[in-house]
Amino acid sequence: MEANTIFKKISHFLFSRANREFLIFLLFFILSGIFWLFMTLNETYEQEVRIPVCYTGVPKNVVLTSGETDTLRVNVSDKGIILATYLFGNQISPVNIDFRYYSAYAKGMGQVSTADLKRLISTKLAASSKIIGMKPERLTFYYNTGERKRVPVRIAGDVVAEKLYYMAGTEIQPDSITIFASKEKLDSINEIYTEPLNYTNVRDTLTVHARLQKMAGVKTVPDNVVLKFRADILSEMSISGIPIMGINMPPGKMLRTFPAKVSVKFVAGVNQYRNMSPADFEIVADYNEIMAHPSSTCRIYLQHIPEGISQAHLDTTRVEYLIEE
C-alpha cells in the first residue's frame, strides 16, 4: 500500500504539466548537446600528440648512452574524433627504431632521418592523419660497447643558510657515479655536476633529490643523487684548558709557560660545538722566536683549529715562560 502511494506521488511529480515541460526541454537540450559534440568532433583540428620510441635489436654488448629520445612530439592534423582517440585512447603504439639499421651513421652514433622518422610515425597513425611537424625532426642516439669511468659528483648552484646560520656540512649519496661514453669523452670528463640548485634561508637539514646535468653522448648511472645540506645556528663559543706546546725546541730542553693552559674564543655552530674538545686546537710558542727576542714573556699562536669555525682568537697572546734544561 505504501509502495503504491510512493509510486503515485513520483508519477504525479514527473508528469505534472510544469515538470513535463522541463523534461521535454532537458531532452532537447541533451540532444542538441550530442549534435553539437558530433559536429565539433567532425571538424578538422591540429593537435600535438606524444609517441613513445623503442630501440630494438640492440646487441648485448652495446650500451645506449644519453642523447637518445624516448618520446616524440608530433603535430597531427585530423578530425576531432580521431585526435581524441590519440589523446585519450592510448592507441598509439611505440615507434620501433632498428638499432642495427640506423647505427651505421657514424662510429658511436646513430641517426634516423626526417623522412624515415615520418614514415615510421605514419604507420602508427590513422590513414586520414597528416603530420604537420615533429620534435625532434630527426633522431640522434649515441652508444658504446661498455666503456665506462667512475667520476665524483659536484654540486652546481647555491644553497644559502638563513641569517645567523651557516652550512655546517653537505652529504652526497652516492658521491661518485659511473658514466658511459666514447673514449674521447671519457678522457675529457673528470667530474659531473648536478643540475643548478637555488635554495635560500636554509635553517635545518635540507634533503634534495637532484638530477645530474645531461651531456650529449654520455649516460650516467645513476642519473640522480640525494643531497643533504645541514644548517647550524652560529654562536660565539669558547673552550678552555688548551695546553701550550713549544715548537723547534732543541733536544734536552723543555718549555714551561705560566699559565700552562689558555682559552680560545670563536664562532661556530651549536651542534659542532657539542663535539669539540681542547684536543682539537693547537697553541704553540716558538723557541726560535723566543731566542731571537729575549723577554720575560713569549708570544703564543693558534697553530691549528677545527674546520668550520671562524673568528678564532686567544684570550691572551703573551705568557710568562721558563726554559728548563
CORGI-V184152 format. One record per pair of residues at least 6 apart in sequence whose C-alpha atoms are under 8 Angstrom apart, sorted by the first residue. I is the first residue (numbers start at 0). GAP is how many residues later the second one is. Records with the same first field share a line. If there is no record, write none. Layout:
BEGIN
I = GAP + GAP
END
This chain:
BEGIN
12 = 6
13 = 6
39 = 40
40 = 38 + 39 + 40
41 = 37 + 38 + 39
42 = 36 + 37
43 = 33 + 34 + 35 + 36
44 = 32 + 33 + 34 + 35 + 38
45 = 29 + 30 + 31 + 32
46 = 28 + 29 + 30 + 36
47 = 25 + 26 + 27 + 28
48 = 24 + 25 + 26 + 27 + 37 + 38
49 = 21 + 22 + 23 + 24
50 = 20 + 21 + 22 + 23 + 41 + 42 + 43 + 44
51 = 18 + 19 + 20 + 41 + 42 + 43
52 = 16 + 17 + 18 + 19 + 41 + 42 + 43 + 44
53 = 16 + 40 + 41 + 42 + 43
54 = 41 + 42 + 43 + 44
55 = 40 + 41 + 42 + 43
56 = 41 + 42 + 43
57 = 40 + 41 + 42
60 = 84 + 85
61 = 81 + 82 + 83 + 84
62 = 80 + 81 + 82 + 83 + 117
63 = 77 + 78 + 79 + 80 + 155
64 = 76 + 77 + 78 + 79 + 115 + 116 + 152 + 153 + 154
65 = 75 + 76 + 148 + 149 + 150 + 151 + 152 + 153 + 154
66 = 73 + 74 + 75 + 148 + 149 + 150 + 151
67 = 71 + 72 + 73 + 74
68 = 70 + 71 + 72
71 = 62 + 63 + 64
72 = 61 + 62 + 63
73 = 57 + 58 + 59 + 60 + 61
74 = 56 + 57 + 58 + 59
75 = 7 + 53 + 54 + 55 + 56 + 57
76 = 52 + 53 + 54 + 55
77 = 50 + 51 + 52
81 = 44
84 = 6
85 = 6
91 = 32 + 33
92 = 31
93 = 30
94 = 25 + 26 + 29
95 = 24
98 = 11
101 = 8 + 9 + 10
102 = 6 + 7 + 8
103 = 6
104 = 6
107 = 34 + 35 + 36 + 74
108 = 31 + 32 + 33 + 34
109 = 30 + 31 + 32 + 33
110 = 27 + 28 + 29 + 30
111 = 26 + 27 + 28
112 = 24 + 25 + 26
113 = 23 + 24 + 25
116 = 20 + 21 + 22
117 = 13
121 = 9
140 = 76
141 = 75 + 76
142 = 38 + 39 + 74
143 = 36 + 37 + 38
145 = 34
146 = 33 + 34 + 35 + 36
147 = 30 + 31 + 32 + 33 + 38
148 = 29 + 30 + 31 + 37
149 = 26 + 27 + 28 + 29
150 = 25 + 26 + 27 + 28 + 38 + 39 + 40 + 41
151 = 23 + 24 + 25 + 38 + 39 + 40
152 = 19 + 21 + 22 + 23 + 24 + 38 + 39 + 40 + 41
153 = 37 + 38 + 39 + 40
154 = 38 + 39 + 40 + 41 + 42
155 = 37 + 38 + 39 + 40 + 41
156 = 38 + 39 + 40 + 41
157 = 38 + 39 + 40 + 41 + 42
158 = 38 + 39 + 40 + 41 + 43
159 = 6 + 7 + 39 + 40 + 41 + 42
160 = 6 + 39 + 40 + 41 + 42 + 70
161 = 38 + 39 + 40 + 41
162 = 38
163 = 69 + 70
164 = 37 + 38 + 66 + 67 + 68 + 69 + 104
165 = 65 + 66 + 67 + 68 + 103
166 = 62 + 63 + 64 + 65
167 = 61 + 62 + 63 + 64 + 101 + 104 + 140
168 = 60 + 61 + 62
169 = 57 + 58 + 59 + 60
170 = 56 + 57 + 58
171 = 53 + 54 + 55 + 56
172 = 52 + 53 + 54
173 = 51 + 52
176 = 43 + 44 + 45
177 = 42 + 43 + 44
178 = 7 + 39 + 40 + 41 + 42
179 = 6 + 38 + 39 + 40
180 = 36 + 37 + 38
181 = 35 + 36
184 = 33
191 = 20 + 21
192 = 19 + 20
193 = 16 + 17 + 18 + 19 + 30
194 = 15 + 16 + 17 + 18
201 = 29
202 = 28 + 29 + 30
203 = 26 + 27 + 28
204 = 23 + 24 + 25 + 26
205 = 21 + 22 + 23 + 24
206 = 19 + 20 + 21 + 22
207 = 18 + 19 + 20
208 = 15 + 16 + 17 + 18
209 = 14 + 15 + 16 + 17
210 = 12 + 13 + 14
211 = 8 + 11 + 12 + 13
231 = 37 + 38 + 39
232 = 35 + 36 + 37
233 = 33 + 34 + 35 + 36
234 = 32 + 33 + 34 + 35
235 = 29 + 30 + 31 + 32
236 = 28 + 29 + 30 + 31 + 36
237 = 25 + 26 + 27 + 28
238 = 24 + 25 + 26 + 38 + 39
239 = 21 + 22 + 23 + 24 + 38
240 = 20 + 21 + 22 + 37
241 = 19 + 20 + 21 + 22 + 36 + 37 + 39 + 40 + 41
242 = 17 + 18 + 19 + 39 + 40
243 = 13 + 16 + 17 + 18 + 38 + 39 + 40 + 41 + 56
244 = 10 + 37 + 38 + 39 + 40
245 = 8 + 9 + 38 + 39 + 40 + 41
246 = 37 + 38 + 39 + 40
247 = 38 + 39 + 40
248 = 6 + 37 + 38 + 39
251 = 73
252 = 70 + 71 + 72
253 = 69 + 70 + 71
254 = 66 + 67 + 68 + 69
255 = 65 + 66 + 67 + 68
256 = 62 + 63 + 64 + 65
257 = 61 + 62 + 63
258 = 60 + 61
261 = 52 + 53 + 54
262 = 51 + 52
263 = 48 + 49 + 50 + 51
264 = 46 + 47 + 48 + 49 + 50
265 = 43 + 44 + 45 + 46 + 47
266 = 42 + 43 + 44 + 45
267 = 40 + 41 + 42
268 = 40
279 = 24 + 25 + 26
280 = 21 + 22 + 23 + 24 + 25
281 = 20 + 21 + 22 + 23
282 = 17 + 18 + 19 + 20 + 21
283 = 16 + 17 + 18 + 19
284 = 13 + 14 + 15 + 16
285 = 13 + 14
289 = 8
295 = 24 + 25
296 = 21 + 22 + 23 + 24
297 = 20 + 21 + 22 + 23
298 = 18 + 19 + 20
299 = 17 + 18 + 19
300 = 13 + 16
301 = 11 + 12
304 = 7
END
